[in-house]
Amino acid sequence: MRFSPTDRRWLALVCLSLPLLWTAGCTGNRKSSPEAEEGADSAAYAQIEILEDGAARLAALRKFVKERPSSREAGEAYVDLIELARTEDPASVPGALRDFLKTDHASPGPYNAVGWDLAEAGEHLDLAVRVLEKAVAKARAGEDEQMLASCLDSEAWARHKNGDHATAAARMEEAYAILGPGNDEIDEHMALIYDAAGMDEKAKPIYMDLLSHMESPLLRGNLARIVSDGGGSLAEIEAEISRRRAEGATEAPDFTLPTLASAEQVSLKDFRGRVVLLNFWHPT
């Protein structure tokens, strides 16, 4: 999970004074200690994070990664830089990505974040694949299986979007071997990639498992096509999905809350037999 720009700016306001106060007592030292340099890096990045003007912030991020390429914040700065450049200066994104590929941050996180965002948007997919290959290599070196699975999924999705379905399927199978079934997002990626790679018999059971507890016109349409192309009975497939849904269904727990319009109390049981949409929201 990544903090939103607004979250990061508030965090920066809270933390900005800490490294400045620390370094203020060290100005008499002619040589900066590593701790002082880290404090200065953090302070500089915090100042960038609270900039509201997009163009000014982008310029500051470019300066930061150029002047402080080895800082702990440089990876996150590149994530912010490329995300911001996509709206503020789209023509500069390929160059920023090539510069990013020359970096050597210890964590796969920044590479995974940048590559995944591009894959989801369907932008600069050739470069996105290269960035995510680097993320996978970093994750393998770090021996973190959960991170490796996440990076493999991202690389597979970028390759799939870029038309390399066979390699995408191999990467997803490796991620799937680590995570196993049960994660809807991973399962959906696996099914869609198998489908695109022409591996219908592998895609079909995953589509059925997903549709047994969720609804998606895309997945249902893809499953119907696979069944029809294979000469199967769509009615039998739909009956099996309905059976699984009924088997896995549980009764929703009752609760009572006041309405927005008045203090009148309503309970879920009052709507038994009717379709109910529950919309959970937060005032901020």
ZISULWO-V77871 format. One record per pair of residues at least 4 apart in sequence whose ideal C-beta (glycine too) atoms are under 7 Angstrom apart, sorted by the first residue. I is the first residue (numbers start at 1). J is the second residue. If there is no record, write none. Layout:
i & j
I & J
I & J
//
This chain:
i & j
2 & 113
3 & 7
3 & 8
3 & 11
5 & 9
6 & 10
7 & 11
8 & 12
8 & 49
9 & 13
9 & 49
9 & 50
10 & 14
11 & 15
12 & 16
12 & 46
12 & 49
12 & 50
13 & 50
15 & 46
16 & 20
16 & 43
16 & 46
16 & 47
17 & 21
18 & 22
19 & 23
19 & 39
19 & 40
19 & 42
19 & 43
20 & 24
20 & 43
22 & 39
23 & 36
23 & 39
23 & 40
26 & 36
32 & 36
32 & 37
34 & 38
35 & 39
36 & 40
37 & 41
38 & 42
38 & 72
39 & 43
40 & 44
41 & 45
41 & 68
41 & 71
41 & 72
41 & 73
42 & 46
42 & 73
43 & 47
44 & 48
44 & 64
44 & 68
45 & 49
45 & 64
45 & 73
45 & 77
46 & 50
48 & 57
48 & 60
48 & 61
48 & 64
51 & 56
51 & 57
51 & 60
53 & 57
54 & 58
54 & 84
54 & 88
55 & 59
55 & 88
56 & 60
57 & 61
57 & 84
58 & 62
58 & 81
58 & 84
58 & 85
58 & 88
58 & 89
59 & 63
60 & 64
61 & 65
61 & 77
61 & 80
61 & 81
61 & 84
62 & 66
62 & 81
63 & 67
64 & 68
64 & 77
65 & 69
65 & 74
65 & 77
65 & 78
65 & 81
68 & 74
69 & 74
69 & 103
70 & 74
73 & 77
74 & 78
74 & 105
75 & 79
75 & 105
75 & 107
75 & 109
75 & 110
76 & 80
76 & 110
77 & 81
78 & 82
78 & 100
78 & 103
78 & 110
78 & 114
79 & 83
79 & 110
79 & 113
79 & 114
80 & 84
81 & 85
81 & 96
82 & 86
82 & 93
82 & 96
82 & 97
82 & 100
82 & 114
83 & 117
84 & 88
85 & 89
85 & 92
85 & 93
85 & 96
86 & 90
86 & 93
92 & 96
93 & 97
93 & 124
94 & 98
94 & 124
94 & 127
95 & 99
96 & 100
97 & 101
97 & 124
97 & 127
97 & 131
100 & 114
100 & 131
101 & 130
101 & 131
101 & 134
105 & 110
107 & 138
108 & 112
108 & 135
108 & 138
108 & 139
108 & 142
108 & 147
108 & 151
109 & 113
110 & 114
111 & 115
111 & 131
111 & 132
111 & 134
111 & 135
111 & 138
112 & 116
112 & 132
112 & 135
112 & 150
112 & 151
112 & 154
113 & 117
114 & 118
114 & 131
115 & 119
115 & 128
115 & 131
115 & 132
115 & 135
115 & 154
115 & 158
116 & 120
116 & 154
117 & 121
118 & 123
118 & 124
118 & 125
118 & 128
119 & 125
119 & 128
119 & 154
119 & 157
119 & 158
119 & 161
122 & 161
124 & 128
125 & 129
125 & 158
125 & 161
125 & 162
126 & 130
126 & 162
127 & 131
128 & 132
128 & 158
129 & 133
129 & 155
129 & 158
129 & 159
129 & 162
130 & 134
131 & 135
132 & 136
132 & 151
132 & 154
132 & 155
132 & 158
133 & 137
133 & 155
134 & 138
135 & 139
135 & 151
135 & 154
136 & 140
136 & 148
136 & 151
136 & 152
136 & 155
137 & 141
138 & 142
139 & 144
139 & 147
139 & 148
139 & 151
140 & 148
142 & 147
144 & 148
145 & 149
145 & 178
146 & 150
147 & 151
148 & 152
148 & 178
149 & 153
149 & 175
149 & 178
149 & 179
150 & 154
151 & 155
152 & 156
152 & 171
152 & 174
152 & 175
153 & 157
153 & 172
153 & 175
153 & 186
153 & 189
154 & 158
155 & 159
155 & 171
156 & 160
156 & 168
156 & 171
156 & 172
156 & 175
156 & 189
156 & 193
157 & 161
157 & 189
158 & 162
159 & 164
159 & 167
159 & 168
159 & 171
160 & 165
160 & 168
160 & 193
160 & 196
164 & 168
165 & 169
165 & 193
165 & 196
165 & 197
166 & 170
166 & 197
167 & 171
168 & 172
168 & 193
169 & 173
169 & 193
169 & 194
169 & 197
169 & 199
170 & 174
171 & 175
172 & 176
172 & 189
172 & 190
172 & 193
173 & 177
175 & 179
175 & 186
176 & 180
176 & 186
176 & 190
179 & 183
179 & 186
181 & 187
181 & 209
183 & 187
184 & 188
184 & 210
184 & 214
185 & 189
186 & 190
187 & 191
187 & 206
187 & 209
187 & 210
188 & 192
188 & 210
189 & 193
190 & 194
190 & 206
191 & 195
191 & 203
191 & 206
191 & 207
191 & 210
192 & 196
193 & 197
194 & 199
194 & 202
194 & 203
195 & 200
195 & 203
195 & 222
199 & 203
200 & 204
200 & 226
200 & 230
203 & 207
203 & 226
204 & 208
204 & 223
204 & 226
205 & 209
206 & 210
207 & 211
207 & 219
207 & 222
207 & 223
208 & 212
208 & 223
208 & 237
208 & 240
208 & 241
210 & 214
210 & 219
211 & 219
211 & 220
211 & 223
211 & 241
212 & 241
212 & 244
212 & 245
212 & 248
213 & 245
213 & 248
216 & 220
217 & 221
218 & 222
219 & 223
220 & 224
221 & 225
222 & 226
223 & 227
223 & 237
224 & 228
224 & 234
225 & 229
226 & 230
227 & 232
227 & 234
227 & 237
228 & 234
232 & 237
233 & 237
234 & 238
235 & 239
236 & 240
237 & 241
238 & 242
239 & 243
240 & 244
241 & 245
242 & 246
243 & 247
244 & 248
245 & 249
252 & 268
254 & 267
254 & 268
254 & 269
255 & 267
255 & 268
256 & 265
256 & 266
256 & 267
257 & 266
258 & 263
258 & 264
258 & 265
259 & 264
259 & 266
266 & 270
271 & 276
//
